[in-house]
Amino acid sequence: MRRYDTIIGALVITWLIFTGFAVAGTDDPSAATESNRYQTHYRTITVQNMEIFYREAGSRSAPTIVLLHGFPTSSHMFRNLIPALADQFHLVAPDYPGFGNSAMPDVKVFDYTFDQLADVMEDFLEKIDVRQYSLYVMDYGAPIGFRLAVRNPDRVESLIIQNGNAYVEGLREFWDPIRKYWKDRTPENAKTLAGFISPEGVEWQYTNGVRNKAAISPDNWNVDLRHLTKEGNPAIQLALFYDYQNNIPHYPAWQAYFRKYQPPTLIVWGKNDYIFPAEGAHPYKQDLNNIEFHLLETGHFALEEDGVLIADLIRKFLSVKLASK
């Protein structure tokens, strides 16, 4: 009987641990509440008559970090960063229209431009009552986030820039077929770009330039392909490829914002990125005086290999910069 009692006791303890009633060696339910305080919540809100999905964690009384994802992903790219920082910060990570779990209106009824995506994100932040924040921008998140910063400079407390471009030096060979599409918007030139949203093309964006491909979960491209392969989504991506050219004329205004407002800025850049190479990271040092600069030995999606390091850098950076304000 003693053996069976031991087995039953072990099963009960295991159940208690997984259900949250036994935490850190105690069966105090308040301990479970403490451990779950910073869990990520998955929410949807209506913005401009569209459902916008977002992840949120941390106390709303803590400093807020708005996390703006890149192409071809969604807020899924921040799935590990959010819980890593939620004990000290309030984190919000939306999916843009056409990405992740947000609405995907047809290109005939919604104008997929970076101006429009910035408008939606601005309205989104208003609706969830986020007024002061640091911006984490990556890839597409940079032209969206920098538009928000220029429109509302007093709301942006700091910048965290990860492989997000604001200088012509950062647009190199990868962009040649897209430049060709800008000059001649033909089905033939569009067909060349289809490879960027193919299974092989999406996987390449995650694995090119990394130290260890075995460290990169295939869940990344499989999750992205869920929205990229929906009917109508390839047309959305083509529209944004085409509109990316309209970010370039904004570069001088963004650079002027950097020089005038000098937001504290943390650069964490995968230096082996072929899409946004390190040549696009260095020019930030010309315009920003209050900058901490890190080139990391990884690729486009630096969080996949160096997420722990980036979380630690953000924590240390913001603890100093926000405390000094």
Secondary structure by P-SEA (a helix, b strand, c coil): caaaaaaaaaaaaaaaaaacccccccccaaaaaaaacccccccccccccbbbbbccccccccbbbbbbbccccccccaaaaaaaccccbbbbbbbccccccccccccccccccaaaaaaaaaaaaaaacccbbbbbcccaaaaaaaaaaaaccccccbbbbcccccccccccccaaaaaaaaacccaaaaaaacccccaaaaaaaacccccccccccaaaaaaaaccccccaaaaaaaaaaaaaaaaaaaaaaaaaaaaacccbbbbbcccccccccccccccccccccbbbbbbcccccccccccaaaaaaaaaaaaacccccc
